[in-house]
Amino acid sequence: MNIGETQSGELVVLALSGRLDGAAAPALEAQIARLGAGSARRVVFDCSGLDYISSAGLRVFLATARLMQSAGGHCGFAALSPQVRDVFRLSGFLELFEIHPTVADACA
């Protein structure tokens, strides 16, 4: 999995591509922990390039939401691929998180 990062003040956009599975989850967790220790209070996950997500990836998203909430912020998701949207729907994440059609909508 590849992770692109763009930061503007307290907003961080993480562009994810490839597979977010048990092998890739620790790298994303480490990046998010670093962001949580810094000035980030809003995280938007750009999922347009994400092909697959496992339960390990879902766990990272839950941990990010808790981290941002404890810092007075929040996280959101943008541009879910059909495969990832199905996993979000089955896991109840569509009702749990802010889901936006585009990154620009999520950042507004």
C-alpha positions in Angstrom: 0.0 0.0 0.0 1.1 3.6 -0.7 0.2 6.5 1.5 0.4 10.1 0.2 0.1 12.9 2.8 -0.9 16.5 2.4 -1.2 18.8 5.4 -2.7 22.2 5.7 -2.8 23.4 9.3 -4.8 21.0 11.3 -6.2 19.2 8.2 -4.3 16.1 6.9 -5.4 14.3 3.8 -4.0 10.7 3.5 -4.3 9.3 0.0 -4.4 5.5 0.2 -3.7 3.2 -2.7 -3.4 -0.5 -3.0 -4.4 -2.9 -0.3 -5.0 -2.0 3.3 -4.5 -5.4 5.0 -2.7 -6.9 8.0 0.6 -6.4 6.3 0.0 -2.7 5.5 -1.9 -1.6 8.6 1.1 -1.1 10.9 2.6 1.5 8.5 -0.6 3.4 8.4 -1.0 3.1 12.2 2.5 4.5 12.7 1.8 7.5 10.4 -1.4 8.3 12.2 0.3 8.1 15.6 2.8 10.6 14.3 0.0 12.9 13.1 -1.8 12.6 16.5 1.3 13.7 18.3 1.5 16.8 16.0 -1.0 19.5 15.1 -3.5 17.3 13.1 -7.0 17.5 14.3 -8.8 16.5 11.1 -7.9 13.5 9.0 -9.5 12.8 5.6 -8.8 9.5 4.0 -8.8 9.7 0.3 -9.8 6.1 -0.6 -10.1 6.6 -4.4 -7.0 4.3 -5.0 -7.8 1.8 -2.2 -8.6 -1.6 -3.8 -9.1 -3.7 -0.7 -9.5 -3.3 3.0 -9.4 -6.0 5.6 -10.6 -6.0 9.2 -7.1 -4.8 10.2 -7.6 -1.7 8.0 -11.0 -1.1 9.6 -9.4 -1.3 13.0 -6.9 1.4 12.0 -9.8 3.6 10.9 -11.6 3.1 14.2 -8.4 3.9 16.1 -7.9 7.1 14.1 -11.5 8.2 14.8 -10.9 7.7 18.6 -7.5 9.5 18.4 -9.0 12.5 16.6 -12.0 12.6 18.8 -9.9 12.7 21.9 -8.0 15.6 20.4 -11.2 17.5 19.7 -11.2 16.7 16.0 -12.6 14.1 13.7 -11.9 12.0 10.6 -13.8 11.5 7.4 -13.6 9.4 4.2 -13.7 10.4 0.5 -14.1 8.7 -2.8 -14.7 5.1 -1.7 -14.3 2.6 -4.4 -17.2 0.2 -4.9 -15.3 -2.7 -3.2 -14.4 -0.5 -0.1 -17.9 0.9 0.0 -19.3 -2.7 0.2 -17.0 -3.4 3.2 -18.0 -0.2 4.9 -21.7 -1.0 4.3 -21.3 -4.6 5.7 -19.4 -3.4 8.8 -21.7 -0.5 9.5 -19.0 2.1 8.8 -21.3 4.0 6.4 -23.5 5.0 9.4 -20.5 5.5 11.7 -18.3 7.9 9.7 -18.6 10.9 7.5 -18.4 9.6 3.9 -18.0 12.2 1.1 -18.0 11.7 -2.7 -14.9 13.7 -3.2 -11.8 14.9 -1.2 -12.8 18.5 -1.8 -16.2 17.8 -0.2 -14.6 16.1 2.8 -12.2 19.0 3.3 -14.9 21.7 3.2 
